[in-house]
């Protein structure tokens, strides 16, 4: 794809041009159909209501279970699969925690939610800082970001 958004154009022309470019050049298909790929279908979700914020309560575990059921076994490594199996989430098996486990998972989601908010709203890791002597920060730096940011 050549320049999917041309910043030299006014936005009212750039967006339609980018859309046309993507629709005419992007193909997405399973590798197993590479010899005769099906046409890529683009679904217009403009103006549609979408809820993209992940839940921060027990239902997060239910959504994780659904995700694991729809993905390939190789989607996650053995360590992650083992952690999920420890709480009853395994591919091909029902997720039916008893009342005790449901309470544990409910508490875990509340604690995890609080911890994530505390860490991201007031980060202590210097790797989160955009510049060494700045209050500007990023919520989740990569390991390579840390070195690059402090060498500026």
C-alpha positions in Angstrom: 0.0 0.0 0.0 1.5 3.3 -1.1 0.8 6.1 1.5 -2.5 5.1 2.9 -3.1 8.7 4.1 -1.7 11.5 2.0 -1.1 14.3 4.5 -0.6 16.8 1.6 -4.3 16.5 0.7 -7.1 18.2 2.6 -8.7 15.7 5.0 -12.0 15.6 3.0 -10.0 14.3 0.0 -7.4 12.3 1.9 -9.8 9.9 3.7 -11.7 8.8 0.6 -8.4 8.4 -1.3 -6.9 6.3 1.6 -10.1 4.2 1.7 -9.9 3.6 -2.1 -6.2 2.7 -1.8 -6.8 0.2 1.0 -9.8 -1.4 -0.7 -7.9 -1.8 -4.0 -4.6 -3.1 -2.6 -5.2 -4.9 0.7 -6.1 -8.6 0.7 -6.6 -10.6 3.8 -7.1 -14.4 3.6 -6.1 -17.6 5.2 -2.7 -18.9 4.1 -4.4 -22.1 3.1 -6.2 -20.3 0.3 -3.1 -18.4 -1.0 -3.3 -20.2 -4.4 -6.9 -18.9 -4.9 -7.6 -16.2 -2.3 -11.2 -15.2 -1.8 -12.2 -11.6 -2.3 -11.6 -9.5 0.8 -14.9 -8.2 2.2 -14.8 -4.7 3.7 -17.5 -4.0 6.3 -18.4 -0.4 6.9 -18.9 0.2 10.6 -19.1 4.0 10.3 -21.9 5.3 12.4 -22.3 2.0 14.3 -22.2 1.8 18.0 -19.3 -0.3 19.2 -18.3 -1.1 22.8 -14.5 -1.7 22.7 -13.6 -1.2 26.3 -12.8 -4.5 27.9 -14.8 -5.4 31.0 -13.1 -5.0 34.4 -15.2 -7.4 36.3 -15.9 -11.1 36.4 -17.3 -11.1 32.9 -13.7 -10.5 31.6 -13.0 -14.1 32.4 -16.1 -15.2 30.5 -14.9 -13.2 27.5 -11.4 -14.7 27.8 -13.0 -18.2 27.7 -14.9 -17.3 24.5 -11.7 -16.0 22.9 -9.7 -19.1 23.8 -12.4 -21.3 22.3 -12.3 -19.5 19.0 -8.5 -19.3 18.6 -6.0 -21.9 17.5 -4.3 -24.0 20.3 -1.0 -22.4 19.3 -2.5 -18.9 19.9 -0.8 -18.8 23.3 2.3 -20.5 24.7 2.2 -23.3 27.3 2.8 -20.8 30.2 -0.2 -18.7 29.4 -2.4 -21.8 28.7 -1.2 -23.2 32.0 -2.2 -20.1 33.9 -5.6 -20.1 32.3 -6.1 -23.8 33.0 -5.4 -23.1 36.7 -8.5 -21.0 36.8 -10.6 -23.3 34.6 -10.2 -21.8 31.2 -9.2 -24.4 28.6 -9.9 -24.9 25.0 -12.6 -27.5 24.3 -13.6 -27.7 28.0 -16.5 -25.9 29.7 -15.8 -22.9 31.9 -18.0 -23.5 35.0 -16.4 -22.1 38.1 -18.1 -23.0 41.4 -19.3 -20.2 43.8 -15.9 -20.1 45.6 -13.9 -19.8 42.3 -16.3 -17.2 41.0 -15.7 -15.1 44.1 -12.0 -15.4 43.7 -12.1 -14.4 40.1 -14.5 -11.5 40.9 -12.0 -10.3 43.6 -9.1 -10.8 41.2 -10.7 -8.7 38.5 -11.3 -5.8 41.0 -7.7 -6.0 42.3 -6.3 -6.2 38.8 -8.4 -3.3 37.7 -7.3 -1.2 40.6 -3.6 -2.1 40.1 -3.7 -1.3 36.4 -5.3 2.1 37.1 -2.8 2.9 39.8 0.2 1.9 37.7 -1.0 3.7 34.5 -2.2 6.8 36.3 0.9 7.3 38.4 3.7 5.3 36.8 7.0 4.8 38.7 8.9 3.0 36.0 11.1 5.6 34.3 10.5 3.8 31.1 7.0 5.2 31.0 8.3 8.8 30.9 8.4 10.4 27.5 11.4 12.5 28.4 13.7 12.1 31.4 12.6 15.3 33.2 9.0 15.3 32.1 5.6 14.5 33.5 4.5 13.2 30.1 4.3 9.4 30.0 3.0 6.4 28.1 0.9 3.7 29.7 2.8 0.7 28.4 6.4 1.2 27.2 8.2 -1.5 25.3 11.6 -2.6 26.5 13.3 -0.8 23.5 11.4 2.4 24.3 13.2 2.8 27.7 16.7 3.2 26.3 15.7 5.3 23.3 13.7 7.8 25.4 16.6 8.5 27.8 19.1 8.9 25.1 17.4 11.9 23.5 
